[in-house]
Amino acid sequence: MKLYSLLLGAITLAFSAAVLAQQPIVIKFSHVVANDTPKGKASEFFAKKAAELTKGKVKVEVYANSTLYKDKEEMEALQLGAVQMLAPSLAKFGPLGVKEFEVFDLPYIFDGYDGLRKVTLGPVGQQLLGKLEAKGIKGLTYWDNGFKSFSANTPIMMPADLRGKKLRIQSSKVLEEQIRTLGGLPQVMAFSEVYQALQTGVVDGTENPISNLYTQKMHEVQKHLSLTEHGYLGYAVIVNKKFWDGLPSDIRKQLEDAMEQATRYANQIAKVENETALENVRKSGKTQIHVQTAAERQAFKKALIPVHQKMESRIGKEAIEGVYKATGFDPKKL
Ligand code: LMR
């Protein structure tokens, strides 16, 4: 706590000194994916807009590909004020103690981007962001990535094909349950370590939106990819609350405008980025891509939708039903 206060004091001082000396206010924006992804491009877009709208008073430094911090560390760094802005995947908020966010990890809870937007742009999404304040975090907005598909070194047609497989997941209890329900062995691991773990056989497979699979070259070490699109992976853009609240109000407003434009851009490019990545995986010829039949998709849904019920006591009925209501999802209608 003492260290925390000291650090915050130091940040405030550094911040005031920067304003006095008319140095730009620096926002360090750390993330774990490649530049050439929806999140990578949107963060660069935000940096450019922020410089433009604040007329150079704010400089956003983007650190991609875990160059500053890995998954778990980046959240701690934000809370301590060592970085000011992040866009972690929504799965990263459960370990922080805001378990309601794990609703986004439930398999098949969104049927596509339209249902998802009803949540992220609606009251449910805003309420969830509000829960971060108690952690010293201000949630600004949501950025899309896409729907995750399973990959492995063996073909994945039916749920039973993943039985006994070691599958890398993000640190989420819902994702753990999802893999266990399939009879697989969930392995929590930082994103930056996945390629090597797949290459060396530490894990057999994983789940990713294709933009992440392709830009980390995971397709080069996975012989099979099945387009299961069984779950969602997207982001909340967050800032250190103390830093944000301490900004001069005109600058904060300009940054909010820059963020609004970056969000529109992110959500516009995400789907196409994932489609292009899939095309690139196909062209590489390194991975066999399986398009599920309706019966196969139905078998996966039947196997995985019970995860909603199983995780209700952890995520909370209210969060799950809030999403069902916003999207029109009915678990009984399979
Ligand atoms: C993951 O760990 O798989 C993702 O959180 C990576 C990302 O940020 O898209």
Residues whose N, C-alpha, C, O or C-beta is under 5 A from the ligand:
A	BS01	LMR	V32 V33 S89 Q170 F191
